[in-house]
């Protein structure tokens, strides 16, 4: 059991590590890099997620720590809208690598890993007591964790850059 920041004692089950990536239009000055430090992207306009999203809050925090503004040109409510706005040249954006896999095949964008430590986010499943949850909930938790473990060993067809 672990006490969460909200004060609850919960069992923490490591689930997945989520990597945030930078998405740029193909003709963008950053598009041909292999990876990027977030600070180096802050001179460019961003397409952001809605103001209370975890990713938006993380980007604002990282920009503040870099003592630079996050220049949001537009904010959207979904990853697909963000990717389409980036492809249209309205700015650059940050999305989870797992989310971009759905869209990158049909989009003309570049995907760059972000080197900053905060861009690799450990995701966990929290429950009151793993031994006291229903059988259906336990099977669901086990399925999520197993699926995540299996996906780590599967080759991916994603390419870092689409041209």
Rosetta constraint file for C-alpha pairs under 8 A:
AtomPair CA 1 CA 9 HARMONIC 5.91 0.50
AtomPair CA 1 CA 10 HARMONIC 5.21 0.50
AtomPair CA 1 CA 11 HARMONIC 4.51 0.50
AtomPair CA 1 CA 12 HARMONIC 6.86 0.50
AtomPair CA 2 CA 8 HARMONIC 7.94 0.50
AtomPair CA 2 CA 9 HARMONIC 5.32 0.50
AtomPair CA 2 CA 10 HARMONIC 5.41 0.50
AtomPair CA 2 CA 11 HARMONIC 6.07 0.50
AtomPair CA 2 CA 12 HARMONIC 6.77 0.50
AtomPair CA 3 CA 7 HARMONIC 5.73 0.50
AtomPair CA 3 CA 8 HARMONIC 5.31 0.50
AtomPair CA 3 CA 9 HARMONIC 4.32 0.50
AtomPair CA 3 CA 10 HARMONIC 6.21 0.50
AtomPair CA 4 CA 8 HARMONIC 5.46 0.50
AtomPair CA 4 CA 9 HARMONIC 6.44 0.50
AtomPair CA 4 CA 10 HARMONIC 6.99 0.50
AtomPair CA 9 CA 128 HARMONIC 7.05 0.50
AtomPair CA 10 CA 126 HARMONIC 5.95 0.50
AtomPair CA 10 CA 127 HARMONIC 5.52 0.50
AtomPair CA 10 CA 128 HARMONIC 4.79 0.50
AtomPair CA 10 CA 129 HARMONIC 6.82 0.50
AtomPair CA 11 CA 126 HARMONIC 5.56 0.50
AtomPair CA 11 CA 127 HARMONIC 5.31 0.50
AtomPair CA 11 CA 128 HARMONIC 5.96 0.50
AtomPair CA 11 CA 129 HARMONIC 6.00 0.50
AtomPair CA 11 CA 130 HARMONIC 6.73 0.50
AtomPair CA 12 CA 124 HARMONIC 6.29 0.50
AtomPair CA 12 CA 125 HARMONIC 5.96 0.50
AtomPair CA 12 CA 126 HARMONIC 4.86 0.50
AtomPair CA 12 CA 127 HARMONIC 6.92 0.50
AtomPair CA 13 CA 124 HARMONIC 5.42 0.50
AtomPair CA 13 CA 125 HARMONIC 5.08 0.50
AtomPair CA 13 CA 126 HARMONIC 6.27 0.50
AtomPair CA 14 CA 122 HARMONIC 7.49 0.50
AtomPair CA 14 CA 123 HARMONIC 6.44 0.50
AtomPair CA 14 CA 124 HARMONIC 4.46 0.50
AtomPair CA 14 CA 125 HARMONIC 6.44 0.50
AtomPair CA 14 CA 145 HARMONIC 7.85 0.50
AtomPair CA 15 CA 122 HARMONIC 7.63 0.50
AtomPair CA 15 CA 123 HARMONIC 5.57 0.50
AtomPair CA 15 CA 124 HARMONIC 4.79 0.50
AtomPair CA 15 CA 125 HARMONIC 6.22 0.50
AtomPair CA 15 CA 144 HARMONIC 7.32 0.50
AtomPair CA 15 CA 145 HARMONIC 5.38 0.50
AtomPair CA 15 CA 148 HARMONIC 6.75 0.50
AtomPair CA 16 CA 122 HARMONIC 6.03 0.50
AtomPair CA 16 CA 123 HARMONIC 5.12 0.50
AtomPair CA 16 CA 124 HARMONIC 6.82 0.50
AtomPair CA 16 CA 145 HARMONIC 7.65 0.50
AtomPair CA 16 CA 148 HARMONIC 6.09 0.50
AtomPair CA 16 CA 149 HARMONIC 7.91 0.50
AtomPair CA 17 CA 120 HARMONIC 6.41 0.50
AtomPair CA 17 CA 121 HARMONIC 5.48 0.50
AtomPair CA 17 CA 122 HARMONIC 4.35 0.50
AtomPair CA 17 CA 123 HARMONIC 5.71 0.50
AtomPair CA 18 CA 96 HARMONIC 6.36 0.50
AtomPair CA 18 CA 97 HARMONIC 7.13 0.50
AtomPair CA 18 CA 98 HARMONIC 7.33 0.50
AtomPair CA 18 CA 119 HARMONIC 7.94 0.50
AtomPair CA 18 CA 120 HARMONIC 5.67 0.50
AtomPair CA 18 CA 121 HARMONIC 4.96 0.50
AtomPair CA 18 CA 122 HARMONIC 6.15 0.50
AtomPair CA 18 CA 123 HARMONIC 6.76 0.50
AtomPair CA 19 CA 96 HARMONIC 5.60 0.50
AtomPair CA 19 CA 97 HARMONIC 5.59 0.50
AtomPair CA 19 CA 98 HARMONIC 7.71 0.50
AtomPair CA 19 CA 113 HARMONIC 7.94 0.50
AtomPair CA 19 CA 119 HARMONIC 5.66 0.50
AtomPair CA 19 CA 120 HARMONIC 4.46 0.50
AtomPair CA 19 CA 121 HARMONIC 6.20 0.50
AtomPair CA 20 CA 94 HARMONIC 6.39 0.50
AtomPair CA 20 CA 95 HARMONIC 5.47 0.50
AtomPair CA 20 CA 96 HARMONIC 4.30 0.50
AtomPair CA 20 CA 97 HARMONIC 5.69 0.50
AtomPair CA 20 CA 113 HARMONIC 7.10 0.50
AtomPair CA 20 CA 114 HARMONIC 6.66 0.50
AtomPair CA 20 CA 119 HARMONIC 4.93 0.50
AtomPair CA 20 CA 120 HARMONIC 6.36 0.50
AtomPair CA 20 CA 121 HARMONIC 7.83 0.50
AtomPair CA 21 CA 94 HARMONIC 5.52 0.50
AtomPair CA 21 CA 95 HARMONIC 5.67 0.50
AtomPair CA 21 CA 96 HARMONIC 6.04 0.50
AtomPair CA 21 CA 97 HARMONIC 5.82 0.50
AtomPair CA 21 CA 111 HARMONIC 6.41 0.50
AtomPair CA 21 CA 112 HARMONIC 5.56 0.50
AtomPair CA 21 CA 113 HARMONIC 4.72 0.50
AtomPair CA 21 CA 114 HARMONIC 5.46 0.50
AtomPair CA 21 CA 119 HARMONIC 7.49 0.50
AtomPair CA 22 CA 92 HARMONIC 7.06 0.50
AtomPair CA 22 CA 93 HARMONIC 5.67 0.50
AtomPair CA 22 CA 94 HARMONIC 4.62 0.50
AtomPair CA 22 CA 95 HARMONIC 6.74 0.50
AtomPair CA 22 CA 111 HARMONIC 5.73 0.50
AtomPair CA 22 CA 112 HARMONIC 5.05 0.50
AtomPair CA 22 CA 113 HARMONIC 6.32 0.50
AtomPair CA 22 CA 114 HARMONIC 6.46 0.50
AtomPair CA 23 CA 83 HARMONIC 7.34 0.50
AtomPair CA 23 CA 86 HARMONIC 7.09 0.50
AtomPair CA 23 CA 92 HARMONIC 5.70 0.50
AtomPair CA 23 CA 93 HARMONIC 5.19 0.50
AtomPair CA 23 CA 94 HARMONIC 6.02 0.50
AtomPair CA 23 CA 95 HARMONIC 7.38 0.50
AtomPair CA 23 CA 109 HARMONIC 6.49 0.50
AtomPair CA 23 CA 110 HARMONIC 5.65 0.50
AtomPair CA 23 CA 111 HARMONIC 4.75 0.50
AtomPair CA 23 CA 112 HARMONIC 6.45 0.50
AtomPair CA 24 CA 28 HARMONIC 6.25 0.50
AtomPair CA 24 CA 30 HARMONIC 7.16 0.50
AtomPair CA 24 CA 31 HARMONIC 5.90 0.50
AtomPair CA 24 CA 86 HARMONIC 6.05 0.50
AtomPair CA 24 CA 87 HARMONIC 7.18 0.50
AtomPair CA 24 CA 91 HARMONIC 7.20 0.50
AtomPair CA 24 CA 92 HARMONIC 4.79 0.50
AtomPair CA 24 CA 93 HARMONIC 6.78 0.50
AtomPair CA 24 CA 109 HARMONIC 5.58 0.50
AtomPair CA 24 CA 110 HARMONIC 5.20 0.50
AtomPair CA 24 CA 111 HARMONIC 6.65 0.50
AtomPair CA 25 CA 31 HARMONIC 6.81 0.50
AtomPair CA 25 CA 86 HARMONIC 5.75 0.50
AtomPair CA 25 CA 87 HARMONIC 5.00 0.50
AtomPair CA 25 CA 88 HARMONIC 7.33 0.50
AtomPair CA 25 CA 89 HARMONIC 5.91 0.50
AtomPair CA 25 CA 91 HARMONIC 7.74 0.50
AtomPair CA 25 CA 92 HARMONIC 7.12 0.50
AtomPair CA 25 CA 108 HARMONIC 6.84 0.50
AtomPair CA 25 CA 109 HARMONIC 4.69 0.50
AtomPair CA 25 CA 110 HARMONIC 6.17 0.50
AtomPair CA 26 CA 31 HARMONIC 5.71 0.50
AtomPair CA 26 CA 87 HARMONIC 7.69 0.50
AtomPair CA 26 CA 108 HARMONIC 6.26 0.50
AtomPair CA 26 CA 109 HARMONIC 5.00 0.50
AtomPair CA 26 CA 110 HARMONIC 5.62 0.50
AtomPair CA 26 CA 162 HARMONIC 7.60 0.50
AtomPair CA 26 CA 163 HARMONIC 6.81 0.50
AtomPair CA 27 CA 31 HARMONIC 6.65 0.50
AtomPair CA 30 CA 41 HARMONIC 7.83 0.50
AtomPair CA 31 CA 110 HARMONIC 5.51 0.50
AtomPair CA 31 CA 111 HARMONIC 7.65 0.50
AtomPair CA 31 CA 112 HARMONIC 7.65 0.50
AtomPair CA 32 CA 110 HARMONIC 7.66 0.50
AtomPair CA 33 CA 112 HARMONIC 7.06 0.50
AtomPair CA 34 CA 112 HARMONIC 6.20 0.50
AtomPair CA 34 CA 113 HARMONIC 7.39 0.50
AtomPair CA 35 CA 112 HARMONIC 4.99 0.50
AtomPair CA 35 CA 113 HARMONIC 4.81 0.50
AtomPair CA 35 CA 114 HARMONIC 5.92 0.50
AtomPair CA 35 CA 115 HARMONIC 6.63 0.50
AtomPair CA 36 CA 40 HARMONIC 6.85 0.50
AtomPair CA 36 CA 41 HARMONIC 7.52 0.50
AtomPair CA 36 CA 112 HARMONIC 6.64 0.50
AtomPair CA 36 CA 113 HARMONIC 6.39 0.50
AtomPair CA 36 CA 114 HARMONIC 5.09 0.50
AtomPair CA 36 CA 115 HARMONIC 5.84 0.50
AtomPair CA 37 CA 41 HARMONIC 7.23 0.50
AtomPair CA 37 CA 114 HARMONIC 5.73 0.50
AtomPair CA 37 CA 115 HARMONIC 5.18 0.50
AtomPair CA 37 CA 116 HARMONIC 6.03 0.50
AtomPair CA 38 CA 42 HARMONIC 6.92 0.50
AtomPair CA 38 CA 62 HARMONIC 7.87 0.50
AtomPair CA 38 CA 114 HARMONIC 6.22 0.50
AtomPair CA 38 CA 115 HARMONIC 7.25 0.50
AtomPair CA 38 CA 116 HARMONIC 6.61 0.50
AtomPair CA 39 CA 63 HARMONIC 7.06 0.50
AtomPair CA 39 CA 66 HARMONIC 6.31 0.50
AtomPair CA 39 CA 68 HARMONIC 7.93 0.50
AtomPair CA 42 CA 63 HARMONIC 7.36 0.50
AtomPair CA 42 CA 68 HARMONIC 6.96 0.50
AtomPair CA 42 CA 69 HARMONIC 7.07 0.50
AtomPair CA 42 CA 70 HARMONIC 6.14 0.50
AtomPair CA 42 CA 71 HARMONIC 7.25 0.50
AtomPair CA 43 CA 71 HARMONIC 7.80 0.50
AtomPair CA 44 CA 71 HARMONIC 7.05 0.50
AtomPair CA 44 CA 91 HARMONIC 7.12 0.50
AtomPair CA 44 CA 92 HARMONIC 7.29 0.50
AtomPair CA 45 CA 70 HARMONIC 7.79 0.50
AtomPair CA 45 CA 71 HARMONIC 5.10 0.50
AtomPair CA 45 CA 72 HARMONIC 5.91 0.50
AtomPair CA 45 CA 73 HARMONIC 5.87 0.50
AtomPair CA 45 CA 90 HARMONIC 7.64 0.50
AtomPair CA 45 CA 91 HARMONIC 4.98 0.50
AtomPair CA 45 CA 92 HARMONIC 6.44 0.50
AtomPair CA 46 CA 70 HARMONIC 7.35 0.50
AtomPair CA 46 CA 71 HARMONIC 5.80 0.50
AtomPair CA 46 CA 72 HARMONIC 4.69 0.50
AtomPair CA 46 CA 73 HARMONIC 5.66 0.50
AtomPair CA 46 CA 74 HARMONIC 7.17 0.50
AtomPair CA 46 CA 90 HARMONIC 7.62 0.50
AtomPair CA 46 CA 91 HARMONIC 4.68 0.50
AtomPair CA 46 CA 92 HARMONIC 4.77 0.50
AtomPair CA 46 CA 93 HARMONIC 5.56 0.50
AtomPair CA 47 CA 72 HARMONIC 5.91 0.50
AtomPair CA 47 CA 73 HARMONIC 5.87 0.50
AtomPair CA 47 CA 74 HARMONIC 5.16 0.50
AtomPair CA 47 CA 75 HARMONIC 5.78 0.50
AtomPair CA 47 CA 76 HARMONIC 7.45 0.50
AtomPair CA 47 CA 82 HARMONIC 6.24 0.50
AtomPair CA 47 CA 85 HARMONIC 6.99 0.50
AtomPair CA 47 CA 86 HARMONIC 6.79 0.50
AtomPair CA 47 CA 90 HARMONIC 6.83 0.50
AtomPair CA 47 CA 91 HARMONIC 5.33 0.50
AtomPair CA 47 CA 92 HARMONIC 5.68 0.50
AtomPair CA 47 CA 93 HARMONIC 5.15 0.50
AtomPair CA 48 CA 56 HARMONIC 6.53 0.50
AtomPair CA 48 CA 72 HARMONIC 6.20 0.50
AtomPair CA 48 CA 73 HARMONIC 7.79 0.50
AtomPair CA 48 CA 74 HARMONIC 6.26 0.50
AtomPair CA 48 CA 75 HARMONIC 4.55 0.50
AtomPair CA 48 CA 76 HARMONIC 6.27 0.50
AtomPair CA 48 CA 82 HARMONIC 6.95 0.50
AtomPair CA 48 CA 93 HARMONIC 6.11 0.50
AtomPair CA 48 CA 94 HARMONIC 7.45 0.50
AtomPair CA 49 CA 53 HARMONIC 6.43 0.50
AtomPair CA 49 CA 55 HARMONIC 7.23 0.50
AtomPair CA 49 CA 56 HARMONIC 5.86 0.50
AtomPair CA 49 CA 75 HARMONIC 5.12 0.50
AtomPair CA 49 CA 76 HARMONIC 4.95 0.50
AtomPair CA 49 CA 77 HARMONIC 5.59 0.50
AtomPair CA 49 CA 78 HARMONIC 6.81 0.50
AtomPair CA 49 CA 79 HARMONIC 7.72 0.50
AtomPair CA 49 CA 82 HARMONIC 7.18 0.50
AtomPair CA 50 CA 56 HARMONIC 6.88 0.50
AtomPair CA 50 CA 75 HARMONIC 5.49 0.50
AtomPair CA 50 CA 76 HARMONIC 5.59 0.50
AtomPair CA 50 CA 77 HARMONIC 5.40 0.50
AtomPair CA 51 CA 56 HARMONIC 6.04 0.50
AtomPair CA 51 CA 57 HARMONIC 7.22 0.50
AtomPair CA 51 CA 75 HARMONIC 7.52 0.50
AtomPair CA 52 CA 56 HARMONIC 6.74 0.50
AtomPair CA 52 CA 57 HARMONIC 6.64 0.50
AtomPair CA 53 CA 57 HARMONIC 6.27 0.50
AtomPair CA 54 CA 58 HARMONIC 6.12 0.50
AtomPair CA 55 CA 59 HARMONIC 6.15 0.50
AtomPair CA 55 CA 94 HARMONIC 7.68 0.50
AtomPair CA 55 CA 95 HARMONIC 7.69 0.50
AtomPair CA 56 CA 60 HARMONIC 6.22 0.50
AtomPair CA 57 CA 61 HARMONIC 6.19 0.50
AtomPair CA 58 CA 62 HARMONIC 6.10 0.50
AtomPair CA 59 CA 63 HARMONIC 6.01 0.50
AtomPair CA 59 CA 70 HARMONIC 7.45 0.50
AtomPair CA 60 CA 64 HARMONIC 6.07 0.50
AtomPair CA 60 CA 69 HARMONIC 7.89 0.50
AtomPair CA 60 CA 70 HARMONIC 6.34 0.50
AtomPair CA 61 CA 65 HARMONIC 6.20 0.50
AtomPair CA 62 CA 66 HARMONIC 6.23 0.50
AtomPair CA 63 CA 67 HARMONIC 6.19 0.50
AtomPair CA 63 CA 68 HARMONIC 5.28 0.50
AtomPair CA 63 CA 69 HARMONIC 5.84 0.50
AtomPair CA 63 CA 70 HARMONIC 5.87 0.50
AtomPair CA 64 CA 68 HARMONIC 5.87 0.50
AtomPair CA 64 CA 69 HARMONIC 6.73 0.50
AtomPair CA 73 CA 90 HARMONIC 7.31 0.50
AtomPair CA 73 CA 91 HARMONIC 7.08 0.50
AtomPair CA 74 CA 90 HARMONIC 7.96 0.50
AtomPair CA 75 CA 82 HARMONIC 7.96 0.50
AtomPair CA 76 CA 81 HARMONIC 6.32 0.50
AtomPair CA 76 CA 82 HARMONIC 6.18 0.50
AtomPair CA 77 CA 81 HARMONIC 7.11 0.50
AtomPair CA 77 CA 82 HARMONIC 7.83 0.50
AtomPair CA 78 CA 82 HARMONIC 6.28 0.50
AtomPair CA 79 CA 83 HARMONIC 6.11 0.50
AtomPair CA 79 CA 95 HARMONIC 6.77 0.50
AtomPair CA 79 CA 99 HARMONIC 7.12 0.50
AtomPair CA 79 CA 100 HARMONIC 7.70 0.50
AtomPair CA 80 CA 84 HARMONIC 6.17 0.50
AtomPair CA 80 CA 103 HARMONIC 6.98 0.50
AtomPair CA 81 CA 85 HARMONIC 6.14 0.50
AtomPair CA 82 CA 86 HARMONIC 6.19 0.50
AtomPair CA 82 CA 93 HARMONIC 6.88 0.50
AtomPair CA 83 CA 87 HARMONIC 6.12 0.50
AtomPair CA 83 CA 93 HARMONIC 7.54 0.50
AtomPair CA 83 CA 103 HARMONIC 7.59 0.50
AtomPair CA 83 CA 107 HARMONIC 7.82 0.50
AtomPair CA 84 CA 88 HARMONIC 6.16 0.50
AtomPair CA 84 CA 107 HARMONIC 7.67 0.50
AtomPair CA 85 CA 89 HARMONIC 6.49 0.50
AtomPair CA 85 CA 90 HARMONIC 5.60 0.50
AtomPair CA 85 CA 91 HARMONIC 7.21 0.50
AtomPair CA 86 CA 90 HARMONIC 5.51 0.50
AtomPair CA 86 CA 91 HARMONIC 5.31 0.50
AtomPair CA 86 CA 92 HARMONIC 5.47 0.50
AtomPair CA 86 CA 93 HARMONIC 6.75 0.50
AtomPair CA 86 CA 109 HARMONIC 7.52 0.50
AtomPair CA 87 CA 107 HARMONIC 6.89 0.50
AtomPair CA 87 CA 108 HARMONIC 6.14 0.50
AtomPair CA 87 CA 109 HARMONIC 5.84 0.50
AtomPair CA 95 CA 99 HARMONIC 6.79 0.50
AtomPair CA 95 CA 100 HARMONIC 6.74 0.50
AtomPair CA 96 CA 100 HARMONIC 6.49 0.50
AtomPair CA 97 CA 101 HARMONIC 6.51 0.50
AtomPair CA 98 CA 102 HARMONIC 7.63 0.50
AtomPair CA 99 CA 103 HARMONIC 7.49 0.50
AtomPair CA 100 CA 104 HARMONIC 5.77 0.50
AtomPair CA 101 CA 105 HARMONIC 7.40 0.50
AtomPair CA 101 CA 158 HARMONIC 6.42 0.50
AtomPair CA 103 CA 107 HARMONIC 6.30 0.50
AtomPair CA 104 CA 108 HARMONIC 7.37 0.50
AtomPair CA 104 CA 109 HARMONIC 7.09 0.50
AtomPair CA 104 CA 158 HARMONIC 7.49 0.50
AtomPair CA 104 CA 162 HARMONIC 7.41 0.50
AtomPair CA 105 CA 158 HARMONIC 7.59 0.50
AtomPair CA 105 CA 162 HARMONIC 7.70 0.50
AtomPair CA 107 CA 162 HARMONIC 7.49 0.50
AtomPair CA 108 CA 162 HARMONIC 5.74 0.50
AtomPair CA 108 CA 163 HARMONIC 6.12 0.50
AtomPair CA 109 CA 161 HARMONIC 6.74 0.50
AtomPair CA 109 CA 162 HARMONIC 5.85 0.50
AtomPair CA 109 CA 163 HARMONIC 7.38 0.50
AtomPair CA 110 CA 160 HARMONIC 6.59 0.50
AtomPair CA 110 CA 161 HARMONIC 4.42 0.50
AtomPair CA 110 CA 162 HARMONIC 5.87 0.50
AtomPair CA 110 CA 163 HARMONIC 7.93 0.50
AtomPair CA 111 CA 160 HARMONIC 5.29 0.50
AtomPair CA 111 CA 161 HARMONIC 5.66 0.50
AtomPair CA 112 CA 160 HARMONIC 6.75 0.50
AtomPair CA 112 CA 161 HARMONIC 7.92 0.50
AtomPair CA 114 CA 119 HARMONIC 6.20 0.50
AtomPair CA 115 CA 119 HARMONIC 7.13 0.50
AtomPair CA 116 CA 120 HARMONIC 7.90 0.50
AtomPair CA 125 CA 141 HARMONIC 7.75 0.50
AtomPair CA 127 CA 133 HARMONIC 7.90 0.50
AtomPair CA 128 CA 132 HARMONIC 7.95 0.50
AtomPair CA 128 CA 133 HARMONIC 7.95 0.50
AtomPair CA 129 CA 133 HARMONIC 6.60 0.50
AtomPair CA 130 CA 138 HARMONIC 7.44 0.50
AtomPair CA 133 CA 137 HARMONIC 6.16 0.50
AtomPair CA 133 CA 138 HARMONIC 6.31 0.50
AtomPair CA 134 CA 138 HARMONIC 6.14 0.50
AtomPair CA 135 CA 139 HARMONIC 6.09 0.50
AtomPair CA 136 CA 140 HARMONIC 6.17 0.50
AtomPair CA 137 CA 141 HARMONIC 6.17 0.50
AtomPair CA 138 CA 142 HARMONIC 6.08 0.50
AtomPair CA 139 CA 143 HARMONIC 6.01 0.50
AtomPair CA 140 CA 144 HARMONIC 6.23 0.50
AtomPair CA 141 CA 145 HARMONIC 6.29 0.50
AtomPair CA 142 CA 146 HARMONIC 6.01 0.50
AtomPair CA 143 CA 147 HARMONIC 5.88 0.50
AtomPair CA 144 CA 148 HARMONIC 6.16 0.50
AtomPair CA 145 CA 149 HARMONIC 6.22 0.50
AtomPair CA 146 CA 150 HARMONIC 6.11 0.50
AtomPair CA 147 CA 151 HARMONIC 6.12 0.50
AtomPair CA 148 CA 152 HARMONIC 6.58 0.50
AtomPair CA 149 CA 153 HARMONIC 7.20 0.50
AtomPair CA 150 CA 154 HARMONIC 6.60 0.50
